[in-house]
């Protein structure tokens, strides 16, 4: 507004739809009905361009598969061109009133022009005025009732903030020995580059999804669903949203896109959430089989919290994004890595097997004195079996403590309950534990996880 650009942007169709994360998180509204219908009727791969920080498929809108990040002027230019395969160097944007071709170079501002507008329209007093009362809040904030006391008062009917179950039935002391994983089922068989947005989407909530049905049961109108990102304080929503990304591809259900799986041994197709709850009722632990770069993208804590609440005990992947691997350990989920050159495909795993993982207890108790490999035994319905080795990716002595306690939350609570001023001591065996070698998985996606940073470090809050 200060620069006088708003009328021209609105003339092009760039209207103000919200602030902050609105579009990036998928809250800028649906596509026009006729466009959405054409996409579905013709199987189109619709694309968007965005001057934001996320290019996950389906994030901006569930109908948009391809999303490209670019600068604001390029977003405007591509919108004028109207197609993603436009060549900005050699193809015109359109024609002027005289019919002459107009190219990007003809309208692209110089750095001098940009600086002149910024200096004339962005002033320090704007920020001083807006942030002067940032810690006071507006009248609505001041008028809120705040319950007294030193502890948070949970509101049972809240659909935004609920008391999570992480400490339910938690014993006062950590178990002496970590249990083996026996009789596990695979809830998902995934490929390469499964992002944290695939695992725990942050965008809009669909009415027919498990999370949408839950909110409707709680009396929330679909227009007030908001987004997964805004409901991160409600574990009931987030566990239902885990693996609910509409673009995830679970090879247990070939040809089906979205958060579905096959419950075994019944062979029934169901949502991953509903199948996970059925497995929990049956007392069956769960695992995930994956390819390279599992957990890439944002370092989203719910991509570890959600699987934990679904009953997932281990992930076996070809390689991990560094921070997500650590987050799995922090939530008590065991990250295992196939040996170099091996994969679910090379081992002919279909995800229909039951799995026993043996050697975890000894490895943890000895600080990996005898190595990091554990034995995984896959058993098919006909009784045939296949054994293979996997590498425990618990990489530091502190992570060993977290995993032994069942996760970082349980570890911290036990430290508080014990009244210890200093954290639990790391045993000599753990202090001397050998460090893992850098990820040397051959082929695409091989990363040295000791040097690669996640981008960005965390998600901004979505209001």
C-alpha positions, 0 to 999 in steps of 0.5 A: 500500500505504501508503495502504491502497488496494491491496485495494480496487483488487485487488477491482476488478481492478486488480492489480499487473502491473509497474512503469514502462513495463510497460503503456504499452509493451504488456507487461502481457499479452494480453487474455482469449482470448474477448475477443480472439476477439470483437474479431477475429470482429466487427471491433470497435474496442476501446478502452482507458483509461490513466493513462500517456503514450502513446495510439498505436493498438495500443500498449497491446495489438495488439487495442486500436485506441482508447486514451484518456489520463486521470487515475487516478481516471477510469481506475477510473471508466471501468473500473467503467462498462465503456464508453467512451461513458459520460457521466460527468456525466449517467450513473450508474456503477452502483447501490449495495446499495439500488439507488440510482444512483451518479454520478461526483460521489458518489465523486470525492475532494476535493483536501483528501482527496487531500492528506491521503492523500498527506501520510500515506503518502508520506514522504521516508524512503521515497525516501532508503532506496530511493535510498541505494544506487542507484549500488551495485546489487544482488547480481546487478548486482555479480556480473556479469563485466565484460570489461577494456579501454577498448572495448566487447566485442561479444557476437556471439550477443547478441539485445539489443546488437549492433554496428550497421553505420553505419560499414561501408565508410565512407570516411575523408573525406567525399565532395566532392559529395552524390550525386543520387537516381536510379531510386528506388522508393517503399516506402510511400505514407502519409497524414497524421499518421504518427507515429514509433510508426507508423514504429518501434513500441515495443510487443510483437513478434508471432511472425509479424513479421520481428522475431519470426521473427528472434528465433525463428531466434536461439533466443528463445522468444516469451514472452521476446521482450520489446518493440521498446523493450527491444531498441533495442540490436539493429539487426537487430530494429529494422530489421525492426520499421521500418514494422511497426506493425500499424495503419499503412496503406500506400496501395501495398496498399489495404485491407491494414493493417500493415507491408506493401508492394508490390515493384515491378516484380514486383507482389509483396506482402511485408512492408516489411522484406523488400521493402526488403532485396530492393530493397537487393539490386537496388541500388534506393534508396528513398523515402517519400511522405507527407502532413501532420505526418509524424513526429509524436509522440515524438522517437524516434531509431529512426524515422530509424535504421530507415529509414536501414538499410532503404535509404530515401534521402528522404522527400517529405511535406507537412509534418514534425514539427520534431524528426523532420525534424532526426533524418532529416537526422542519419541521412542521409535527405533531408527534402523538402517538397511545394510549398504546395498540392501533395501526392502526391494532387494530383500524381496520384502512385500510388507505383508510379513510379520517382523521380529527384531532381536538384539536391541536389548543387548546392543543398548545395554552394552553401548554397542560394544559388539556392534550396532547390527540387530537381526530382523526376521521376516516371516511370511504367512506360509511359515517361510522366513528371511533374516537380515541385519539392520544397523541401529541408528541411535548415534549418541550416548544421550540418545541411548538414554532417551531411547531406554526411557521410552523417549525424551519426554519420559526421560525429562519427567523421570529426572524431575521426579527424582529431584536430581539436579544433574541429569542421569549419568552416562555409563562408561559403556555408553560413553565409550560407544563407537560412533556410526560411520557416515551414511554411505548408502550408494546411489541417489540420496546418499548423505553424510548426515553429520554435515547436512542441515535440515531446512529450515530448522523448524516450521513457523506456527500456523495461526 
